[in-house]
């Protein structure tokens, strides 16, 4: 398996090059994740004039833990610097609405780029690399369109097409794992007791693993695309080679120094 960390540098958030779009475009409701209500398109009260968060170092303490588990996959800087050419919504208020509408679409496109780039680094998935490269070029091209063309996209249809390739890549990789692999695709495993479970090469695509006990579990080469890992216990779990795992999923979970992670991801500060 090739380390694709360098290939995905542009798919990591660069807040210094963004106009605080996640703090403006996205809505949130007062809950355990957010201290207040905020509608879509309204700037968060904590957003500073320089587009940085005024409580970034205290988000969890201030009741904004939901912000700590969000990842735009670099969509923020793409919309700010490419789609809108570096002109922010304060300088040009007439762009504010369009910018807020483009951002969530761009985020989905960048998430697809993240997954496809990872799949291209998987040697066993070589039979679908040609199609994956075509998909990568296509999606990358779409991200460079103007606001109108991006908003006109049928993103759900596009995700469906790309997902066929990602699923095939996953199957090819997991087929290399010896023994019978568990299939928990889309399963409701909320609060499940899976401590020490052998989930190597398993399909956990879209599984609900909220507050599940995965302490010490073997998740090597498991497919975790879209799995909900909020408050899941990953202490001591082995996630080496876990497929399509994202930083946002890790940030939403709980782990420790003994949790083994894929090379492209970082250990969350709150673990």
Buried (B, 14 or more C-beta within 10 A) or exposed (E): BEEBBEBBEBBBBBBEBBBBBBBBBBEBEEEEBBBEEBEBBEBBEBBEEEBBBBBBEEBBEBBBBBBBBBBBBBBBBBBBBBBBEEEBBEEEEEBBEBBBBBBBBBBBBBBBBBBBBBBBBBEBBEEBBEBBEEBBEBBBEBBEBEBEEBEEBEBEEBBEEBBEBBBBBBBBBBEEBEEEBBEBBBBEBBEBEBBBBBBBBBBBBBBBBBBBBBBBBBBBBBBBBBBBBBBBBBBBBBBBBBBBBBBBBBBBBBBEEEBBBBEBBEEBEEB
